[in-house]
Amino acid sequence: MRYGLLALGIAVCIGLYQGCFTSAYDAVTTAALSDDARLAMDLRCAGRGRGTNQSGRAVAECRAMLKKLYLSGSLDPDKTLRTWCESVKNARWGGSRPPPPPVCVERYGGWHASS
């Protein structure tokens, strides 16, 4: 009985560690990111996993990968934002291009009607 309670106590501690501390660590590392990095993560990972049953997993993996790259300094959030704006600009549209997203206008001036 004594060993059973000890094993149960250890299992509860491991469960608390996995649940509470993992989410707290994720919140702290996300708070350490700049506003540009958070915006870049939101825009870049927004369309991940559409049409699949695992869309939540794809978004989480995308965000985790970008978070690691931004925190380590291996990737600049501005480069991600610029690439995203260029992909929207160069996307194939059925007719005329839609107006540029506000983020692209604020940062890079949008795009001209002739380009």
Phi, psi and omega in degrees: 000319181297317181290328177295318178293323178296316178295320178296319178298318178295318180297320179295318178298317178296319178297317177297319180298313181294322183279302187284309186290328179292316179291325177294319178297318179297319179295320180292316181291326176293322178293335180284346179282152176285168178297322178298319181294319178295319178296316179298319177296317181297315182290316185291323186262002185297322185264009183289136171076017179295138177083006178241165177282346184250036183296323178296321179292319180296318178295316180297319179293319178298313180296320180295319180295313180294324179299316178298317181294319180291318181292327179279346181084009181285338182224137179269129180301328179297323178295320178296316180295317179297317179296320179296315179298320178294322180293325177291319181297318185268004180293152178279120179249150183295326180225242177279156180287143176288166177297151181295149176299148182304326180298318181291324179293314181297319186272318191236006177082011180069217176217155182280155182295331183276346183261000000 
